[in-house]
């Protein structure tokens, strides 16, 4: 879902090359979902191979990661584990929306309304075991490590920045800041021109950085207060938030009363939610620190076989991208050799 904190941020726009030399922890499910949403056919249907397996995410994972590696960026993907019990309400709500929109999607297809079909197809997306299995496979062949989080991938990605394993946590959701990510990088995997829904206009999407320390200083709050603001608005663990409280009101209340329990107008609603339990999800999440993480060479032949023979991608395009990366890496190696001679 993602907490609505945009109005309180002052992100720093960057170019992808500005991250050169850094290790980044990517919230895997968040990014996979984006690829499944944006890389689709004219009526919103996902791309598939000749066996019917979804390949939209493979398109995004291959081309975006080649781009990152070309810019000397070392990604680590963090994949979700078992969702916490507190998230069950949101999961149930998403399932209901998916089922309702499936009916609307089929009706739009029947009426040959491509625009409407594409709209409803987005909320029907579901990340299943096949998608995760293929995600792990392509990452292994690209030489990119992944971490299987015990619970929320976003929490473990944030934890990797706290422990110094990664410099940035990459996600579209501001929840990373609630989990304690030192630096949040947004738009990294969706950078470029993006069409505004239901229009013929396009906007240029650029990567941006939000530093937690600066974010808190800018808004004159601490991290615990940030979490309280999020709870008032609504999080994955209390998706409905509090009645008639949006981002600006939440910020005003916390600045005035310092914490949720002191807000006089919400005392009745407060009895219906275990605030400390929700706070704990962000302050003490179930995370893991991996023993070893190594970035390896691309397995060129097996990667081409996986993408082209098994998933029907163009061998010429896939080979050209890999060759371009290999050439870039060779040129860097030659430059280093000259420098040390």
C-alpha positions in Angstrom: 0.0 0.0 0.0 2.7 2.5 1.0 2.2 5.3 3.5 1.4 8.7 2.0 4.3 10.8 3.0 5.2 12.5 -0.3 4.0 16.0 0.9 6.6 16.0 3.7 9.6 15.0 1.5 12.2 17.1 -0.3 13.9 14.5 -2.4 17.2 15.0 -4.2 17.0 14.2 -7.9 19.9 12.2 -9.2 21.1 10.3 -12.3 21.6 6.6 -12.2 25.4 7.1 -12.6 25.5 9.0 -9.3 25.0 5.7 -7.6 28.1 4.2 -9.3 30.3 2.1 -6.9 27.5 1.6 -4.4 25.7 -1.5 -3.1 21.9 -1.1 -3.1 19.3 -3.3 -1.4 16.2 -3.6 -3.6 12.8 -4.4 -2.2 12.2 -7.3 -4.6 8.5 -7.7 -4.5 7.9 -4.0 -4.8 10.1 -3.9 -8.0 8.7 -7.1 -9.5 5.2 -5.7 -9.0 6.2 -2.6 -10.9 7.5 -4.6 -13.8 4.3 -6.7 -13.9 2.2 -3.5 -13.8 4.1 -1.5 -16.5 5.3 -4.1 -18.9 2.1 -5.4 -20.4 0.1 -5.8 -23.6 -2.4 -3.3 -25.0 -5.3 -4.7 -22.9 -3.2 -5.0 -19.8 -2.4 -8.7 -20.2 1.1 -9.7 -19.0 3.7 -10.8 -21.5 4.0 -14.6 -21.7 6.3 -17.2 -23.3 5.0 -19.9 -25.6 4.2 -22.1 -22.6 2.0 -19.5 -21.0 4.4 -18.5 -18.2 4.5 -14.8 -17.4 7.6 -13.0 -18.5 6.9 -9.3 -17.9 9.1 -9.3 -14.8 11.9 -11.0 -16.7 12.0 -8.2 -19.2 12.3 -5.6 -16.4 14.8 -7.6 -14.4 17.1 -8.3 -17.3 17.2 -4.8 -18.9 17.2 -2.8 -15.7 19.9 -4.9 -14.0 22.1 -4.8 -17.0 21.8 -1.0 -16.8 22.7 -1.0 -13.1 25.7 -3.2 -13.7 26.8 -1.0 -16.6 26.9 1.8 -14.1 29.0 -0.1 -11.6 26.0 -0.4 -9.2 25.8 -3.7 -7.2 22.2 -4.7 -6.4 21.1 -7.1 -3.7 17.5 -8.2 -4.0 15.5 -8.8 -0.9 12.5 -11.1 -1.3 9.5 -11.3 1.0 9.0 -14.1 3.5 5.9 -14.9 5.4 3.6 -11.9 5.9 3.0 -10.8 9.5 -0.4 -11.6 11.0 -1.2 -7.9 11.3 -1.1 -7.7 7.5 -4.0 -10.1 7.1 -6.6 -7.4 6.8 -4.8 -5.7 4.0 -4.2 -9.1 2.2 -7.9 -9.9 2.4 -8.8 -6.5 1.1 -6.4 -6.9 -1.8 -7.9 -10.3 -2.7 -11.4 -8.8 -2.7 -10.4 -6.0 -5.0 -8.6 -8.4 -7.3 -11.7 -10.6 -7.6 -14.0 -7.6 -8.3 -11.7 -6.1 -10.9 -11.3 -9.4 -12.7 -15.1 -9.3 -13.4 -14.7 -5.7 -14.6 -11.7 -6.6 -16.7 -13.5 -9.5 -18.5 -16.4 -7.2 -19.2 -14.1 -4.5 -20.7 -12.5 -7.2 -22.9 -15.9 -8.3 -24.0 -16.8 -4.7 -24.9 -13.4 -4.2 -26.6 -12.5 -1.3 -24.3 -8.7 -1.6 -24.1 -8.1 1.4 -21.9 -10.6 0.2 -19.3 -9.2 -3.3 -19.5 -5.7 -2.1 -18.9 -6.9 0.0 -15.9 -8.5 -3.0 -14.2 -5.7 -5.4 -15.1 -3.2 -3.6 -12.8 -5.0 -4.4 -9.6 -5.4 -8.1 -10.6 -1.6 -8.7 -10.5 -0.5 -11.5 -8.2 3.1 -12.5 -7.5 3.1 -16.3 -7.5 5.7 -19.1 -7.0 6.4 -19.3 -10.7 7.3 -15.6 -10.9 9.5 -15.9 -7.8 11.2 -19.0 -9.1 12.0 -17.3 -12.4 13.2 -14.2 -10.5 15.7 -16.2 -8.5 16.9 -17.9 -11.6 17.6 -14.8 -13.6 19.3 -13.1 -10.7 21.6 -16.1 -10.2 22.5 -16.1 -13.9 23.2 -12.3 -13.8 25.5 -12.9 -10.8 23.3 -10.8 -8.5 22.7 -12.1 -4.9 19.3 -12.2 -3.3 18.2 -12.5 0.3 15.2 -14.4 1.5 13.7 -12.3 4.2 12.0 -14.0 7.1 9.0 -11.6 6.7 8.8 -8.1 5.1 11.4 -7.7 2.4 11.3 -3.9 2.8 12.2 -4.2 6.4 15.3 -6.4 5.7 16.4 -4.1 2.9 16.2 -1.1 5.3 18.2 -3.2 7.9 20.9 -3.8 5.3 21.4 0.0 5.2 21.5 0.2 9.0 24.2 -2.4 9.2 26.3 -0.9 6.4 25.9 -3.8 4.0 24.1 -1.5 1.5 24.2 2.2 1.0 20.6 2.6 -0.2 17.3 0.9 0.2 15.4 0.8 -3.2 11.6 0.9 -3.2 8.7 3.1 -4.4 7.1 3.0 -0.9 8.0 5.5 1.8 7.5 2.7 4.3 11.3 2.1 4.0 11.8 5.2 6.1 9.5 3.8 8.8 11.6 0.7 8.9 14.7 2.8 9.4 16.3 2.9 6.0 19.2 5.4 6.2 18.8 6.4 2.5 15.7 5.6 0.4 16.1 5.6 -3.4 12.9 5.8 -5.4 12.2 5.6 -9.2 15.5 3.8 -9.8 13.9 0.9 -11.7 11.2 3.0 -13.4 13.3 5.9 -14.5 12.5 7.3 -18.0 9.4 8.6 -19.7 6.1 7.5 -18.3 2.7 8.0 -19.7 0.1 9.7 -17.5 -2.8 7.3 -17.2 -5.8 8.0 -19.5 -3.9 10.8 -21.3 -1.5 11.1 -24.2 1.0 13.1 -22.1 4.3 11.8 -20.7 6.4 12.8 -17.7 10.1 12.2 -17.2 10.6 10.1 -14.1 14.0 10.5 -12.4 15.6 8.6 -9.6 15.5 10.5 -6.2 17.1 10.1 -2.8 15.5 10.7 0.6 17.8 10.6 3.6 16.0 9.6 6.8 18.1 11.9 9.0 17.4 14.9 6.8 13.7 14.0 6.4 13.3 14.0 10.2 15.2 17.2 10.6 13.2 18.9 7.9 9.9 18.0 9.6 11.2 18.5 13.1 10.1 15.1 14.3 11.8 11.9 15.4 11.4 8.4 13.9 8.9 7.3 16.6 6.8 10.3 15.8 7.1 9.5 12.0 5.7 6.1 12.7 2.8 7.6 14.7 2.0 9.9 11.8 1.9 6.9 9.5 -0.4 5.0 11.9 -2.8 7.9 11.9 -2.9 8.0 8.1 -3.0 4.2 7.7 -0.3 1.5 7.2 -0.2 -2.0 6.0 -0.9 -3.1 9.5 -3.8 -0.7 10.1 -4.9 0.1 6.6 -8.0 2.1 7.5 -6.0 4.6 9.6 -8.1 7.0 11.7 -11.3 8.7 10.7 -10.9 12.0 8.8 -7.2 12.1 9.4 -5.0 12.6 6.3 -1.2 13.3 6.1 -1.4 17.0 7.0 -3.7 16.5 9.9 -1.6 13.6 11.2 1.5 15.8 11.1 -0.2 18.6 12.9 -1.5 16.4 15.6 1.8 14.7 16.3 3.7 18.0 16.4 1.1 19.3 18.9 0.5 16.3 21.1 3.9 14.4 20.5 2.3 10.9 20.3 -0.9 9.2 19.4 -2.1 8.5 22.9 -2.3 12.2 23.8 -4.6 13.2 20.9 -8.0 13.8 22.6 -10.3 13.5 19.6 -9.4 9.9 18.7 -9.6 8.2 22.1 -12.6 5.9 21.2 -10.9 4.7 18.0 -7.7 4.2 19.9 -9.4 1.5 21.9 -9.9 -0.6 18.8 -6.2 -0.9 17.8 -3.1 -2.1 19.6 -0.8 0.9 18.8 2.3 -0.6 20.4 1.9 -3.8 18.3 1.8 -1.7 15.1 4.8 0.4 16.3 6.7 -2.7 17.0 6.3 -3.9 13.4 8.4 -0.9 12.3 10.8 -0.5 15.2 11.6 -4.2 15.8 10.7 -6.0 12.5 11.6 -9.6 11.8 14.8 -9.2 9.7 17.9 -11.2 8.8 21.5 -10.3 8.3 23.0 -12.6 5.6 26.3 -14.3 6.4 27.8 -13.7 2.9 26.7 -11.9 -0.2 28.8 -12.1 -3.3 28.4 -10.5 -6.7 29.5 -12.9 -9.5 30.2 -12.9 -13.2 27.2 -13.3 -15.6 26.7 -16.8 -16.8 26.4 -15.7 -20.4 25.5 -19.0 -22.1 23.0 -20.1 -19.5 21.5 -16.7 -19.3 20.9 -16.6 -23.1 19.4 -20.1 -23.0 17.1 -19.1 -20.1 15.9 -15.9 -21.7 15.8 -17.1 -25.4 15.3 -20.8 -25.5 13.0 -21.1 -22.5 11.3 -17.7 -22.5 11.3 -16.7 -26.2 13.2 -13.4 -26.0 15.1 -12.2 -29.0 18.6 -13.8 -28.9 20.0 -10.9 -30.9 18.8 -8.3 -28.3 19.8 -10.3 -25.3 23.2 -11.1 -26.7 23.8 -7.5 -27.7 23.0 -6.3 -24.1 25.3 -8.8 -22.5 28.1 -8.1 -25.0 27.7 -4.4 -24.3 28.1 -5.0 -20.6 31.1 -7.3 -21.1 32.8 -4.6 -23.3 32.2 -1.9 -20.6 33.7 -4.2 -17.9 36.7 -5.0 -20.1 37.3 -1.3 -20.8 37.2 -0.5 -17.1 39.6 -3.4 -16.3 42.0 -2.1 -19.0 41.9 1.4 -17.6 42.6 0.1 -14.1 45.6 -2.0 -15.4 47.0 1.1 -17.0 46.6 3.1 -13.9 48.5 0.7 -11.7 51.3 0.0 -14.2 
